[in-house]
């Protein structure tokens, strides 16, 4: 059941937007975290305030199983997003 939920979420529009390096709005990010909560998928978030050097960003870590996580970083300012599978 968990695998079905995570597969459905990963194939969704918001994840494709992240993978295409498109900026997410806060509303879209909140929708994404709400979907993770509704499907009982464990995750962590971290916010990094913007500086002169780096834009403000949010990191979302989705725990797929005890040994695998997906780390998604999206900028809150014009720029790019980052997707990285984590061991």
GIJO-V861603 format. One record per run of one state. SS is the DSSP state (~ for helix, > for strand, _ for the rest). FROM is the first residue (numbers start at 1). TO is the last residue. If there is no record, write none. Layout:
BEGIN
SS_FROM_TO, SS_FROM_TO
END
This chain:
BEGIN
__1_1, ~_2_10, __11_12, ~_13_19, __20_25, ~_26_38, __39_42, >_43_48, __49_56, >_57_65, __66_67, >_68_75, __76_81, >_82_86, __87_87
END
